[in-house]
Amino acid sequence: MTPADLVEIALQEAHRWQPSINAFVSFDENGAHAAASKARTELASGIDRGPLHGIPVAVKDVIDVRGMPTTAGSRHRKNHLARENAECVERLVQAGAIIIGKTTTHEFANGPTGDRSATGPTRNPHDTDHMAGGSSSGSAAAVAAGIIPLALGTDTGGSARIPASCCGVVGLKPTHGALPTRGMVPLAPSLDTIGLLARTAADCLLLWTALRGTRTIALPPGIGWIKPDSIYPTQPSITCTVRSRVDQLLTGEADVQEASDLREAYRIIQGSEAYAQHSELIFNSPELYDPEVLARLLSGGEIPGWEYVKAMELRHSARQRIQPLLNRYGVLALPTIPLTPPRLNSRMEFIDGSSLETRKALLSLTSPWSVLGLPAISIPAGTAEGLPAGLQLIGPPGAESQLLRVAAQIEETQYPMKGN
């Protein structure tokens, strides 16, 4: 099996799946074949760039890849062509990875549903009537469909973890600032991170190592469970499925009292910063936005400055208060999202008898950790009502490698048997 074989299989699978899931917005077939030929020559001559050398990958369409469009899922950028690789993409290229194409994103990465893009919605490979999640919808769907083993996304409030949970793959949000965001279309800079999507935690660790290198942090040998209902109403089937996946490893229950306040802080910080990024486009060409994305941006513009200042103060104080929990347990666990993947275009969900807004529900359990800037990962936890469920693990700053190793250990344990 040569790099050219892998690239050809990936491209064939991408085109086969494209009509049903819409994971890609553009391909670089010529560039991928040329890179595969170079990889084969290098490997044959003894040049080995590491485990990603010759492996096909994909990149979310808010991250620049030289010579390819970066449309960010918007009509505003339909003619934008990237002149240089984003820094994270350059690191991938130097590691020998082969980029086959750009993946679909919720417009400007501003939405957790993955169904508002200039090129149409991304559909869940497990059931195409359901959302793939967002905003890194195409990257997660492409990995879940088996098209590629690894992909880059982004994560501002859950944009890698939410689609990872919906599609049954691994999604990592690193510590804020751990990876460079140069060459990425910004949404909310104080929250934005590059996101990683993979089939397994072990694969994700290979990708993380290529992008960042290894760094070992000693973690206490325990996992603390956060009751998801203490943050947001959660489907009982989700809580049961996810907790059973990690139950034998739990050493106690963790109470993050500020979690609900952090959800509100996320709304304020993300809304204010996103409006600041888009104010000029909103003034000049509002008609080019998807109406739902525009409405969300405009709501951010209505947030008074004093609320932003208060949210940033809460962010700082909450970081201080959560440290004792991280010192005690090392890893905190809870579901990634509080419900099964919603149906495409759904905007209201019913959870335990309550009617709740889909977007808020999807972001509810991921956004607090984005505000705190902590590393967080979603890994498959089995299924609830026939659809994927995700287990979310949170660690202290800089603990990505250890968090991924804990996730890999959990993956190696068998799913608990149901029934007798």
C-alpha positions as CSV (number, residue, x, y, z in Angstrom):
1,M,0.0,0.0,0.0
2,T,1.6,3.3,-1.1
3,P,0.7,6.9,-0.4
4,A,-0.7,7.1,-3.9
5,D,-3.0,4.1,-3.1
6,L,-4.2,5.8,0.1
7,V,-4.9,9.1,-1.6
8,E,-6.8,7.4,-4.4
9,I,-8.9,5.5,-2.0
10,A,-9.6,8.6,0.1
11,L,-10.7,10.6,-3.0
12,Q,-12.9,7.8,-4.2
13,E,-14.6,7.5,-0.9
14,A,-15.0,11.3,-0.6
15,H,-16.7,11.5,-3.9
16,R,-18.9,8.4,-3.1
17,W,-20.0,9.9,0.2
18,Q,-20.3,13.5,-1.0
19,P,-23.9,13.4,-2.4
20,S,-25.3,12.0,0.9
21,I,-23.3,13.8,3.6
22,N,-21.8,16.9,1.9
23,A,-18.5,16.8,3.9
24,F,-16.3,18.6,1.4
25,V,-16.4,22.0,-0.3
26,S,-13.3,21.6,-2.5
27,F,-10.7,19.0,-3.4
28,D,-7.0,19.3,-4.5
29,E,-6.7,16.1,-6.4
30,N,-3.6,17.2,-8.4
31,G,-1.8,18.5,-5.3
32,A,-2.7,15.3,-3.4
33,H,-1.4,13.0,-6.1
34,A,1.8,15.1,-6.4
35,A,2.3,15.0,-2.6
36,A,1.8,11.2,-2.6
37,S,4.4,10.8,-5.3
38,K,6.9,12.9,-3.3
39,A,6.1,10.9,-0.1
40,R,6.8,7.6,-1.9
41,T,10.1,8.9,-3.2
42,E,11.1,10.2,0.2
43,L,10.2,7.0,2.0
44,A,12.0,4.9,-0.6
45,S,15.1,7.0,-0.1
46,G,15.0,6.7,3.7
47,I,13.4,10.0,4.5
48,D,10.7,9.3,7.1
49,R,8.8,12.3,8.4
50,G,6.9,10.3,11.0
51,P,3.7,8.4,11.3
52,L,1.7,10.9,9.2
53,H,4.0,10.7,6.3
54,G,1.9,9.8,3.2
55,I,-1.4,9.8,5.2
56,P,-4.4,11.6,3.6
57,V,-6.1,14.3,5.8
58,A,-8.6,17.1,5.3
59,V,-8.8,20.7,6.6
60,K,-11.8,22.7,7.7
61,D,-12.7,25.5,5.3
62,V,-11.9,28.3,7.7
63,I,-8.2,27.4,7.7
64,D,-5.9,28.5,4.8
65,V,-4.3,25.9,2.5
66,R,-2.0,27.4,-0.1
67,G,-3.7,27.6,-3.5
68,M,-7.1,26.5,-2.3
69,P,-10.2,28.6,-1.5
70,T,-11.0,29.5,2.1
71,T,-14.7,30.3,1.9
72,A,-15.6,29.8,5.5
73,G,-19.0,28.5,4.3
74,S,-20.0,32.1,3.2
75,R,-20.9,33.9,0.0
76,H,-18.8,36.8,1.4
77,R,-15.6,34.8,0.6
78,K,-16.6,32.8,-2.5
79,N,-13.6,34.2,-4.4
80,H,-11.0,34.1,-1.6
81,L,-7.9,32.1,-2.5
82,A,-5.3,31.4,0.2
83,R,-1.7,32.5,-0.7
84,E,0.0,30.7,2.2
85,N,-0.6,27.8,4.5
86,A,-1.9,28.5,7.9
87,E,0.8,27.7,10.4
88,C,-1.0,24.5,11.7
89,V,-1.3,23.3,8.0
90,E,2.4,24.0,7.4
91,R,3.2,21.8,10.4
92,L,1.0,19.0,8.9
93,V,2.7,19.3,5.5
94,Q,6.2,19.2,7.2
95,A,5.0,16.0,8.9
96,G,4.3,14.5,5.5
97,A,0.5,14.5,5.7
98,I,-1.3,14.9,2.4
99,I,-4.3,17.3,2.2
100,I,-7.0,16.0,-0.1
101,G,-9.5,18.8,0.4
102,K,-11.3,21.4,2.5
103,T,-14.3,20.4,4.6
104,T,-17.7,22.0,5.1
105,T,-18.2,24.4,8.0
106,H,-21.2,26.2,9.5
107,E,-21.0,29.8,8.0
108,F,-17.9,31.5,9.6
109,A,-17.8,28.7,12.1
110,N,-20.6,30.5,13.9
111,G,-23.0,27.7,14.8
112,P,-23.1,24.3,16.5
113,T,-25.6,22.7,14.1
114,G,-23.5,22.4,10.9
115,D,-26.5,23.1,8.7
116,R,-26.0,26.7,7.7
117,S,-23.4,27.0,4.9
118,A,-23.3,28.5,1.5
119,T,-22.8,25.0,0.1
120,G,-25.6,23.4,2.1
121,P,-25.8,21.3,5.3
122,T,-23.5,18.5,6.4
123,R,-25.4,15.3,7.2
124,N,-24.6,12.7,9.8
125,P,-23.0,9.5,8.2
126,H,-24.9,7.4,10.8
127,D,-28.2,8.8,9.8
128,T,-28.4,11.4,7.1
129,D,-31.7,12.8,8.5
130,H,-29.7,14.0,11.5
131,M,-27.2,16.8,12.0
132,A,-23.4,16.1,11.9
133,G,-23.0,18.9,14.5
134,G,-20.9,22.0,14.0
135,S,-19.2,24.0,13.2
136,S,-16.5,21.5,12.1
137,S,-19.2,19.4,10.6
138,G,-17.4,18.3,7.4
139,S,-14.2,17.3,9.2
140,A,-16.1,15.1,11.7
141,A,-18.4,13.6,9.1
142,A,-15.4,12.8,6.8
143,V,-13.6,11.0,9.6
144,A,-16.8,9.2,10.7
145,A,-17.5,8.0,7.1
146,G,-14.0,6.5,6.9
147,I,-12.9,8.8,4.1
148,I,-9.8,10.0,6.0
149,P,-8.4,9.1,9.4
150,L,-7.6,12.6,10.5
151,A,-8.8,16.2,10.0
152,L,-8.3,19.7,11.2
153,G,-11.2,21.7,12.5
154,T,-11.6,24.6,14.9
155,D,-13.2,24.9,18.4
156,T,-14.5,28.2,19.8
157,G,-17.2,26.9,22.1
158,G,-17.4,23.2,21.1
159,S,-17.0,23.2,17.3
160,A,-14.7,20.1,17.3
161,R,-16.2,18.3,20.2
162,I,-19.9,18.7,19.3
163,P,-19.6,17.2,15.8
164,A,-17.2,14.5,17.2
165,S,-20.0,13.5,19.6
166,C,-22.7,13.6,17.0
167,C,-20.7,11.5,14.5
168,G,-19.0,9.1,16.9
169,V,-15.4,10.2,16.5
170,V,-12.7,11.8,18.6
171,G,-12.6,15.6,18.8
172,L,-9.9,17.6,20.7
173,K,-10.0,21.2,21.8
174,P,-6.5,22.1,23.0
175,T,-5.6,24.6,25.7
176,H,-6.3,28.1,24.4
177,G,-3.1,29.4,22.7
178,A,-1.4,26.0,22.5
179,L,-1.6,25.9,18.7
180,P,-1.2,29.0,16.5
181,T,-4.3,30.3,14.8
182,R,-2.5,32.4,12.2
183,G,-4.2,31.7,8.8
184,M,-7.5,30.8,10.4
185,V,-10.6,33.0,9.8
186,P,-11.2,34.3,13.4
187,L,-14.6,34.1,15.1
188,A,-13.9,35.1,18.8
189,P,-10.1,35.4,19.2
190,S,-10.0,35.0,23.0
191,L,-11.8,31.6,22.6
192,D,-10.7,30.4,19.2
193,T,-8.6,27.2,18.9
194,I,-7.5,24.8,16.2
195,G,-9.5,21.5,16.7
196,L,-8.4,18.0,15.9
197,L,-10.7,15.2,14.6
198,A,-9.7,11.5,14.5
199,R,-11.1,8.0,14.6
200,T,-9.4,7.1,17.9
201,A,-7.6,8.9,20.7
202,A,-4.4,7.1,19.8
203,D,-4.6,8.6,16.2
204,C,-5.5,12.0,17.7
205,L,-2.3,11.8,19.8
206,L,-0.3,11.2,16.6
207,L,-1.8,14.3,15.1
208,W,-1.3,16.3,18.2
209,T,2.3,15.3,18.4
210,A,2.9,16.3,14.8
211,L,1.3,19.7,15.5
212,R,2.7,20.5,18.9
213,G,5.1,17.8,20.1
214,T,4.8,15.8,23.3
215,R,4.6,17.3,26.8
216,T,4.0,15.2,29.9
217,I,2.1,16.6,32.9
218,A,1.6,14.4,35.9
219,L,-2.1,14.1,36.6
220,P,-3.7,12.7,39.8
221,P,-4.9,9.1,39.2
222,G,-8.6,9.8,39.2
223,I,-11.6,11.0,37.2
224,G,-14.3,13.2,38.7
225,W,-17.9,13.0,37.4
226,I,-19.8,16.3,36.7
227,K,-23.5,15.8,36.8
228,P,-24.6,17.2,33.5
229,D,-28.0,18.2,34.9
230,S,-26.3,20.6,37.2
231,I,-25.3,22.6,34.1
232,Y,-28.2,21.9,31.6
233,P,-31.1,19.5,31.3
234,T,-29.8,16.3,29.9
235,Q,-31.5,13.3,28.2
236,P,-31.5,10.4,30.8
237,S,-30.4,8.0,28.1
238,I,-27.3,10.2,27.4
239,T,-26.4,10.4,31.0
240,C,-26.8,6.6,31.5
241,T,-24.8,5.7,28.4
242,V,-22.0,8.1,29.0
243,R,-21.6,7.5,32.7
244,S,-21.6,3.7,32.2
245,R,-18.6,4.1,29.8
246,V,-16.4,5.6,32.5
247,D,-18.1,4.5,35.7
248,Q,-15.5,2.0,36.8
249,L,-12.8,4.7,36.6
250,L,-14.6,7.4,38.6
251,T,-13.2,8.4,42.0
252,G,-15.8,10.9,43.0
253,E,-18.2,13.6,41.9
254,A,-17.1,17.1,41.1
255,D,-19.3,20.2,41.5
256,V,-18.4,23.0,39.2
257,Q,-20.7,25.7,40.7
258,E,-19.8,28.3,38.1
259,A,-20.6,26.2,35.1
260,S,-24.0,27.7,34.4
261,D,-22.6,31.2,34.8
262,L,-19.8,30.3,32.4
263,R,-22.4,29.3,29.8
264,E,-23.7,32.9,30.0
265,A,-20.2,34.3,30.0
266,Y,-19.6,32.4,26.7
267,R,-22.6,33.9,25.1
268,I,-21.4,37.4,26.0
269,I,-17.8,36.9,25.1
270,Q,-18.4,35.0,21.9
271,G,-21.2,37.3,20.8
272,S,-19.3,40.5,21.4
273,E,-16.1,39.3,19.8
274,A,-17.8,37.8,16.8
275,Y,-19.7,41.0,16.2
276,A,-16.5,43.0,16.3
277,Q,-15.0,40.7,13.7
278,H,-18.0,41.1,11.4
279,S,-19.2,44.6,11.9
280,E,-17.8,45.9,8.6
281,L,-19.2,43.1,6.6
282,I,-22.6,43.4,8.4
283,F,-22.6,47.2,7.5
284,N,-21.6,46.7,3.9
285,S,-23.2,43.4,2.7
286,P,-25.6,42.0,5.3
287,E,-27.6,40.2,2.5
288,L,-24.7,37.8,1.9
289,Y,-25.1,36.2,5.3
290,D,-27.3,33.3,6.0
291,P,-30.2,35.0,7.9
292,E,-29.8,32.8,11.0
293,V,-26.1,33.5,11.2
294,L,-26.7,37.3,10.6
295,A,-29.3,37.4,13.4
296,R,-26.9,35.8,15.8
297,L,-24.1,38.2,14.9
298,L,-26.5,41.2,15.3
299,S,-27.5,40.0,18.8
300,G,-23.9,40.1,19.7
301,G,-23.8,43.7,18.7
302,E,-26.5,44.5,21.3
303,I,-24.4,43.3,24.2
304,P,-23.3,46.3,26.4
305,G,-19.7,46.7,27.1
306,W,-20.1,46.4,30.9
307,E,-21.5,42.8,30.4
308,Y,-18.4,41.9,28.4
309,V,-16.1,43.2,31.2
310,K,-18.1,41.3,33.9
311,A,-17.9,38.1,31.8
312,M,-14.1,38.5,31.5
313,E,-13.9,39.0,35.3
314,L,-15.9,35.8,35.9
315,R,-13.7,34.0,33.5
316,H,-10.6,34.9,35.5
317,S,-12.1,34.1,38.9
318,A,-13.6,30.8,37.7
319,R,-10.1,29.7,36.5
320,Q,-8.9,30.1,40.1
321,R,-11.8,28.3,41.6
322,I,-11.7,25.2,39.4
323,Q,-8.0,24.5,40.0
324,P,-8.6,22.6,43.3
325,L,-10.9,20.2,41.4
326,L,-8.3,19.6,38.7
327,N,-5.6,19.2,41.4
328,R,-7.9,16.6,43.2
329,Y,-9.1,14.6,40.2
330,G,-6.8,15.5,37.3
331,V,-9.6,14.7,34.8
332,L,-13.2,15.8,34.9
333,A,-15.9,13.9,32.9
334,L,-19.4,14.5,31.6
335,P,-21.4,14.1,28.4
336,T,-20.3,16.2,25.4
337,I,-23.8,17.2,24.5
338,P,-27.0,16.6,26.5
339,L,-29.0,15.0,23.8
340,T,-28.8,12.7,20.8
341,P,-27.9,14.3,17.5
342,P,-30.9,16.4,16.5
343,R,-32.7,16.1,13.2
344,L,-31.4,18.3,10.4
345,N,-32.8,21.9,10.6
346,S,-34.3,21.3,14.1
347,R,-34.3,24.4,16.2
348,M,-36.2,23.2,19.2
349,E,-35.6,20.0,21.2
350,F,-37.5,18.3,24.0
351,I,-35.3,17.1,26.9
352,D,-37.1,15.4,29.8
353,G,-40.3,17.2,29.0
354,S,-38.8,20.7,28.6
355,S,-38.7,22.5,25.2
356,L,-35.2,23.9,24.7
357,E,-33.4,25.8,21.9
358,T,-31.2,23.4,19.9
359,R,-28.2,25.7,19.5
360,K,-28.1,26.4,23.3
361,A,-28.5,22.7,24.1
362,L,-25.6,21.7,21.8
363,L,-23.3,24.3,23.3
364,S,-24.3,23.9,26.9
365,L,-21.8,21.3,28.2
366,T,-18.9,22.3,26.0
367,S,-18.8,26.1,26.2
368,P,-17.8,26.4,29.9
369,W,-14.5,24.8,29.3
370,S,-13.8,27.0,26.3
371,V,-14.3,30.1,28.5
372,L,-11.8,28.7,30.9
373,G,-9.4,27.9,28.1
374,L,-8.9,24.3,29.3
375,P,-8.1,21.3,27.0
376,A,-11.2,19.1,26.4
377,I,-11.8,16.0,24.3
378,S,-14.9,14.1,23.2
379,I,-14.6,10.4,22.6
380,P,-17.2,7.9,21.5
381,A,-19.2,6.5,24.4
382,G,-21.5,4.1,22.6
383,T,-25.0,4.9,21.4
384,A,-28.2,6.3,22.9
385,E,-31.4,5.6,21.0
386,G,-29.4,4.3,18.1
387,L,-27.2,7.4,17.6
388,P,-23.7,8.2,18.8
389,A,-23.1,9.6,22.3
390,G,-19.9,11.4,23.4
391,L,-17.9,11.3,26.6
392,Q,-16.2,14.6,27.3
393,L,-12.9,14.7,29.4
394,I,-11.4,18.0,30.7
395,G,-7.9,18.5,32.0
396,P,-5.6,21.2,33.3
397,P,-3.8,23.6,30.9
398,G,-1.2,21.9,28.8
399,A,-2.4,18.3,29.6
400,E,-3.4,17.4,26.1
401,S,-1.0,14.4,25.7
402,Q,-2.0,12.9,29.1
403,L,-5.7,13.6,28.4
404,L,-5.4,11.7,25.1
405,R,-3.7,8.8,26.8
406,V,-6.5,8.6,29.4
407,A,-9.0,8.6,26.5
408,A,-7.1,5.8,24.8
409,Q,-7.2,3.7,28.0
410,I,-11.0,4.2,28.1
411,E,-11.3,3.3,24.5
412,E,-9.4,0.0,25.2
413,T,-12.0,-1.1,27.8
414,Q,-15.0,-2.9,26.5
415,Y,-18.4,-1.2,26.3
416,P,-20.5,-2.3,29.2
417,M,-23.0,-5.0,28.4
418,K,-26.7,-4.0,28.4
419,G,-29.4,-6.3,29.8
420,N,-28.5,-9.6,31.4
